[in-house]
Amino acid sequence: MRHGKSGRKLNRNSSARLALFRAQATALLREGRIQTTLPKAKELKGFVDSLITTAKGGTLHHRRQIMQDIHDKAVVVKLFDEIAPRMAERQGGYTRVLKIGVRRGDSATVALIELV
């Protein structure tokens, strides 16, 4: 039974799932919005929100913690210098997931995830 096990597996093992979230989080923080499937967007929301909450601390320790997940230095600098100060007064909910429609090839529900 699956009691108390939260989160979606997304047909991947844990290392592939973590790599997916790291890549999509990097793209989202770089671009401001990305288009993906709805289940991936819903899982990415919590991942990115925790990164932004950590970045709001602003210390060197927090920067090193973020660098474990985001390997692009330019994106980390943007996160600490632009995104985290902009979200300073917010108590969470840094991202928004909007349904776009369905993908033509496989009828997967497509969503847009963006920074608020």
C-alpha positions in Angstrom: 0.0 0.0 0.0 1.1 3.5 -0.7 -0.1 5.3 2.4 1.8 8.6 3.2 4.0 8.5 0.1 3.5 11.9 -1.6 4.6 13.0 -5.0 4.4 11.6 -8.5 6.9 9.1 -9.9 6.5 10.4 -13.5 7.6 7.0 -14.9 11.2 7.7 -13.8 13.6 6.4 -11.2 14.6 8.8 -8.5 17.9 10.0 -10.1 16.2 10.7 -13.4 13.3 12.5 -11.7 15.8 14.7 -9.8 17.7 15.5 -13.0 14.4 16.4 -14.7 13.4 18.8 -11.8 16.9 20.4 -11.8 16.8 21.0 -15.6 13.3 22.3 -15.6 13.9 24.5 -12.5 17.0 26.0 -14.2 15.0 26.7 -17.4 12.1 28.2 -15.4 14.4 30.5 -13.3 16.3 31.6 -16.5 13.3 32.2 -18.7 10.5 33.1 -16.2 8.0 30.7 -17.7 8.1 27.3 -19.4 5.6 25.0 -21.0 5.4 21.3 -19.9 2.9 18.7 -19.0 0.5 19.3 -16.1 1.8 16.6 -13.7 5.4 17.7 -14.3 4.4 21.4 -13.7 2.6 20.5 -10.5 5.6 18.6 -9.1 8.0 21.3 -10.3 6.1 24.0 -8.4 7.1 22.6 -5.0 10.7 22.1 -6.1 11.1 25.7 -7.3 9.2 27.2 -4.4 11.6 25.5 -2.0 14.6 26.9 -4.0 13.2 30.4 -3.8 12.5 30.1 -0.1 16.1 29.0 0.5 17.4 31.9 -1.7 15.5 34.4 0.4 17.9 33.7 3.2 20.7 35.2 1.2 23.7 33.7 3.0 26.7 31.9 1.5 25.4 28.7 3.0 22.1 29.2 1.2 23.9 29.9 -2.0 25.9 26.7 -1.7 22.7 24.7 -1.0 21.1 26.1 -4.2 24.3 25.3 -6.2 23.7 21.6 -5.4 20.5 21.7 -7.5 21.1 24.6 -10.0 24.5 24.1 -11.7 24.3 27.3 -13.8 26.1 30.1 -12.0 24.3 32.8 -14.0 20.9 31.4 -13.0 22.0 31.3 -9.3 23.1 34.9 -9.5 19.8 35.9 -11.1 17.9 33.9 -8.4 19.7 35.7 -5.5 20.0 39.2 -7.1 16.6 39.6 -8.9 14.1 36.9 -8.0 14.6 36.4 -4.2 14.4 40.2 -3.4 11.3 40.5 -5.6 9.6 37.7 -3.6 10.8 39.0 -0.2 7.4 40.0 1.1 5.6 36.9 -0.2 5.0 34.0 2.2 5.0 31.3 -0.5 3.2 30.7 -3.8 6.0 32.0 -6.0 4.9 30.0 -9.1 1.7 29.7 -11.0 0.5 26.8 -13.1 -2.0 27.5 -15.9 -3.5 24.9 -18.1 -3.1 25.6 -21.8 -4.8 22.6 -23.5 -3.9 19.2 -24.8 -0.8 18.2 -26.9 -1.8 17.1 -30.4 0.5 14.0 -30.5 -0.5 12.2 -27.4 -3.4 14.3 -25.9 -1.3 15.0 -22.8 -2.6 18.0 -20.8 -0.1 20.9 -21.3 0.5 23.6 -18.7 2.4 26.8 -18.4 4.4 27.3 -15.2 5.6 30.8 -14.5 7.0 32.9 -11.7 4.5 35.2 -10.1 
